[in-house]
Amino acid sequence: MKKAGALGVLMLFAASLALAQGPKTVTLKGFVVDQMCAKTLAKKEGVMEKAGGHTKKCALEEGCAESGFGLFSEGKYYRFDEKGSAKAKDLIEGSKREKELMFEATGSVDGDLLTVKSLKELSREGKTEKGEKPKS
């Protein structure tokens, strides 16, 4: 009986440590695409190339923009939280590009949801001030 109690306490301690770590903070680079179009793109081969070809015009269409935004990075799609989607829309509206909407997003990831802390558009070469490029 004592062993079962000790084991239970140990399991609770391990679970509390796992919860204390919380969501992981990451910085991702890739192409911003609305969630409606991302569903279709995610099923295609060469997803990063297809995501790079997604247009500003499409992203800002009413139904697409209302679906929210996210980022394709290294072949995986991360949905933005509501504030991140609003920030993405503002940045896309101000972008001079018609496609290849490459961004860097920093935030916390929980599954496929990225809670955006910062979001910025990258240069056409996909570089930040440090000269880093996103992985394909």
C-alpha positions, 0 to 999 in steps of 0.5 A, spaced: 500 500 500 505 504 501 508 503 494 502 505 491 502 511 495 509 513 493 508 511 486 502 516 486 506 521 489 511 520 484 506 520 478 503 527 480 510 530 481 512 528 474 505 530 471 506 537 475 513 538 472 511 537 465 505 542 466 510 547 469 514 547 462 508 550 458 508 551 451 514 551 447 517 558 444 519 558 437 521 562 431 519 560 425 520 562 418 516 561 412 510 563 408 504 566 410 497 563 407 490 564 410 487 558 413 482 556 408 487 555 402 492 552 407 487 546 407 488 545 400 496 546 400 497 542 405 495 536 401 499 537 395 507 535 394 512 541 394 508 544 399 513 550 400 513 551 393 506 552 393 505 556 399 510 561 396 506 561 390 500 563 394 498 570 392 496 577 396 490 578 392 487 571 394 489 571 402 486 578 402 479 576 399 474 576 404 472 569 405 480 567 405 482 573 410 476 571 415 479 564 416 485 567 419 492 566 417 498 561 419 505 560 417 508 554 412 515 552 415 519 546 413 513 543 410 508 544 416 502 549 417 502 553 424 495 556 425 496 563 428 492 565 434 486 571 433 491 577 434 497 573 430 492 573 424 490 580 425 497 582 425 498 578 419 493 581 415 495 588 416 502 586 414 500 583 408 496 589 406 502 593 407 506 588 403 509 590 396 509 583 394 504 579 390 506 573 392 512 569 396 509 572 403 515 570 407 515 572 414 518 570 421 514 569 427 516 568 434 511 565 439 509 559 443 506 553 439 501 548 442 500 543 437 499 546 430 497 553 434 502 558 434 500 564 439 504 570 436 508 574 440 512 578 434 511 577 426 515 581 421 516 580 413 522 578 411 526 580 405 525 577 398 531 573 399 528 570 405 533 573 410 533 577 416 538 582 418 542 576 420 542 573 413 538 567 415 534 563 410 528 559 412 529 551 411 525 548 405 
